[in-house]
Amino acid sequence: MLSTFLWIEIILSALIILLVAVQSKWNGLSIVPTSNDFGKFERRGPEKILHLFTITLISGFVGIAILYYLFSI
């Protein structure tokens, strides 16, 4: 059972690294370069989905890490 948690952690960590690398800072998909809306930043469309999916994966990663710790005691 512990090895299952370990493999899930490895897969989740790789997915989190990939998703964070895909999301670029300061250059959001919702900001059009020709617009004057650089003061406000709102995630929309695919950028919002990526953001929410990243938060979900990180929550799952932390949850599995806690379960791994509790079962290894």
CYANA upper distance limits for C-alpha pairs under 8 A (distance plus 0.5 A):
  1 MET  CA      5 PHE  CA      7.09
  2 LEU  CA      6 LEU  CA      6.71
  2 LEU  CA     68 TYR  CA      6.98
  2 LEU  CA     71 PHE  CA      7.88
  2 LEU  CA     72 SER  CA      7.81
  3 SER  CA      7 TRP  CA      6.70
  4 THR  CA      8 ILE  CA      6.71
  5 PHE  CA      9 GLU  CA      6.63
  5 PHE  CA     64 ILE  CA      7.05
  5 PHE  CA     65 ALA  CA      8.31
  5 PHE  CA     67 LEU  CA      8.49
  5 PHE  CA     68 TYR  CA      6.62
  6 LEU  CA     10 ILE  CA      6.79
  6 LEU  CA     68 TYR  CA      8.15
  7 TRP  CA     11 ILE  CA      6.73
  8 ILE  CA     12 LEU  CA      6.53
  8 ILE  CA     64 ILE  CA      8.29
  9 GLU  CA     13 SER  CA      6.47
  9 GLU  CA     61 PHE  CA      6.73
  9 GLU  CA     64 ILE  CA      7.42
  9 GLU  CA     65 ALA  CA      7.75
 10 ILE  CA     14 ALA  CA      6.78
 11 ILE  CA     15 LEU  CA      6.79
 12 LEU  CA     16 ILE  CA      6.56
 12 LEU  CA     57 LEU  CA      7.14
 12 LEU  CA     58 ILE  CA      8.41
 12 LEU  CA     60 GLY  CA      8.44
 12 LEU  CA     61 PHE  CA      6.73
 13 SER  CA     17 ILE  CA      6.66
 13 SER  CA     61 PHE  CA      7.80
 14 ALA  CA     18 LEU  CA      6.72
 15 LEU  CA     19 LEU  CA      6.62
 15 LEU  CA     57 LEU  CA      8.39
 16 ILE  CA     20 VAL  CA      6.55
 16 ILE  CA     54 THR  CA      6.91
 16 ILE  CA     57 LEU  CA      7.13
 16 ILE  CA     58 ILE  CA      7.48
 17 ILE  CA     21 ALA  CA      6.58
 18 LEU  CA     22 VAL  CA      6.76
 19 LEU  CA     23 GLN  CA      6.91
 19 LEU  CA     50 LEU  CA      7.73
 19 LEU  CA     54 THR  CA      6.97
 20 VAL  CA     24 SER  CA      8.38
 20 VAL  CA     54 THR  CA      7.94
 23 GLN  CA     28 GLY  CA      8.44
 23 GLN  CA     47 GLU  CA      8.30
 23 GLN  CA     50 LEU  CA      8.27
 24 SER  CA     28 GLY  CA      7.09
 27 ASN  CA     31 ILE  CA      7.74
 28 GLY  CA     43 ARG  CA      8.18
 28 GLY  CA     47 GLU  CA      8.00
 29 LEU  CA     43 ARG  CA      8.32
 29 LEU  CA     44 ARG  CA      8.40
 29 LEU  CA     47 GLU  CA      6.79
 30 SER  CA     41 PHE  CA      8.25
 30 SER  CA     42 GLU  CA      7.39
 30 SER  CA     43 ARG  CA      6.73
 30 SER  CA     44 ARG  CA      6.55
 30 SER  CA     45 GLY  CA      8.41
 30 SER  CA     47 GLU  CA      7.99
 31 ILE  CA     35 SER  CA      7.87
 31 ILE  CA     37 ASP  CA      7.56
 31 ILE  CA     38 PHE  CA      7.49
 31 ILE  CA     41 PHE  CA      7.88
 37 ASP  CA     41 PHE  CA      8.27
 43 ARG  CA     47 GLU  CA      6.25
 43 ARG  CA     48 LYS  CA      5.37
 44 ARG  CA     48 LYS  CA      5.49
 44 ARG  CA     49 ILE  CA      8.40
 45 GLY  CA     49 ILE  CA      7.03
 46 PRO  CA     50 LEU  CA      6.63
 47 GLU  CA     51 HIS  CA      6.68
 48 LYS  CA     52 LEU  CA      6.64
 49 ILE  CA     53 PHE  CA      6.50
 50 LEU  CA     54 THR  CA      6.56
 51 HIS  CA     55 ILE  CA      6.86
 52 LEU  CA     56 THR  CA      6.70
 53 PHE  CA     57 LEU  CA      6.68
 54 THR  CA     58 ILE  CA      6.67
 55 ILE  CA     59 SER  CA      6.65
 56 THR  CA     60 GLY  CA      6.72
 57 LEU  CA     61 PHE  CA      6.55
 58 ILE  CA     62 VAL  CA      6.73
 59 SER  CA     63 GLY  CA      6.62
 60 GLY  CA     64 ILE  CA      6.55
 61 PHE  CA     65 ALA  CA      6.61
 62 VAL  CA     66 ILE  CA      6.72
 63 GLY  CA     67 LEU  CA      6.79
 64 ILE  CA     68 TYR  CA      6.48
 65 ALA  CA     69 TYR  CA      6.70
 66 ILE  CA     70 LEU  CA      6.69
 67 LEU  CA     71 PHE  CA      6.57
 68 TYR  CA     72 SER  CA      6.57
 69 TYR  CA     73 ILE  CA      7.12
